Amino acid sequence: MKQTPLHTAHKNLNAKMGEFAGYDMPLYYDLGVLKEHEWVRENAGLFDVSHMGQVMIKGAGTRALLEKLTPSSFEKLGVNRTKYTVLTNDEGGIIDDLMVTKTGEDDFHLVINAGCKDKDIAWIKSHLGAEQEFTYFEDWALIALQGPKSEAVMRDVLGIDLSDVPYMGLWFKDYTMFVSRLGYTGEDGFEISVPNENAEELWNKLLSDDRVKPIGLAARDSLRLEMGYCLYGHDIDATTSPLEADLGWVMRKDVKENAPQPTRKRVGIVLTDKGVAREGSEVLNMDGQKIGALTSGGFSPTLKQSIGQAYVPIEYAFEGTELWVDVRGRRIPARIAKMPFVKPKTKGSV
C-alpha cells in the first residue's frame, strides 16, 4: 500500500490503520471514532488528507478548458477563491468531485480524490491544449485542521491571522505554504498544503496545542455524512449526473437547461426508530416495494440517530416522505430529510 508523508507520525500516535484508496491511512486514534467526531464539532481536529491529489493547470485558455471539463462557470470566480464542482464525462456522468481554486487569471489549482487521481489526470491531460501547462504536486502534503477553534489555533501556534480570509478563500506564504478556508466537515477550518519534507514538523506543531487532537478517516466520514456531502464511488460515480445527485447548483445555466431531466434523485434519509442502517440497506416504499438502497449510512453522533443517503425515484424525493429501510431483514420506519442533516458552521454561515 502507498503511504503519506505522515505515516510514521500516525504509527507513533497508535493509530488504527487501514486501507483507503490504495493508501495505509489512520482510521481512528486513542479517542475512538465517536469522541473524535465530537472533538471536531467542539474544538479542532487534525486530519491527514495527503492521499488527495493536488494539480495545477495554467496557461491561456485554462478557464475555457475547465468549463469544458466541468458543468460550472469560472468567469466570476475571484483570484484566490475556491469553487466546488465535478468533472463530467461525455455522457454527463460524474468522473470525480473536486475543489478548484483560481490562483491567477488563467491559473487554477485542483484538489482531486485519492481513488480517482489516475483517471482524473488522464482525462484532463487528454483535453489539454498546446498553451496549457499541467503539474501534479506529488511531493506536497495536505493537512486539514477543522473545528470552531481552528482559527485561534492557526493564530496562536503558527502566528498566522486568518480572520479576514473568507470561506472558500486562499492564503499563502512565499509559495511554501498554502492555506484554504474550507474542508469536508461542515465546520470552520483550513486545508494546509506544504512540501512533504515540512509535513511532519507542521503536524506535530499543531498537535502540541491542547485544543487539537488527531482525527481519523472514520470520523471524517461521519462528519461529512452529517453535512450530506457526497463520497465519490458511493454517493456519486460515472453513472450519476449532477442533477440526479442534487448537485444542480454547480451547473451553469446553459448546461443545466440542456441536461436530461432525471428520473431519480439523491436524498437524505433519517431512521425514525432504533437501528443503524449502513450502505447497501434497501429503501422500501410504504407498500414494501424496493425503490432504492443507501449509498452512505451510519450513526449521527450529533443527532443520536441513523442517517443516510440514497437515490429514489423522483415521485418519492420530497422532504417528509415516509419509507422503510431494511436493516438485516428488519424493516425500520424512516423518512426523507433535508440535507445537510446538521447545520453547518463554516465562516459566514448563519
Secondary structure, 3 states (H helix, E strand, C coil): CECCCCHHHHHHCCCEEEEECCEEEEEECCCCHHHHHHHHHHCEEEEECCCCEEEEEECCCHHHHHHHHCCCCCCCCCCCEEEEEEEECCCCCEEEEEEEEEEECCEEEEEECHHHHHHHHHHHHCCCCCCCEEEECCCEEEEEEECCCHHHHHHHHHCCCCCCCCCCEEEEECCCEEEECCCCCCECEEEEEEEHHHHHHHHHHHHCCCCEEECCHHHHHHHHHHCCCCCECCCECCCCCCCCCCCHHHCCHHHHHHCCCCCEEEEEEEECCCCCCCCCCEEECCCCCEEEEEEEEEEECCCCEEEEEEEEEHHHCCCCCEEEEEECCEEEEEEEECCCCCCCECCCCC
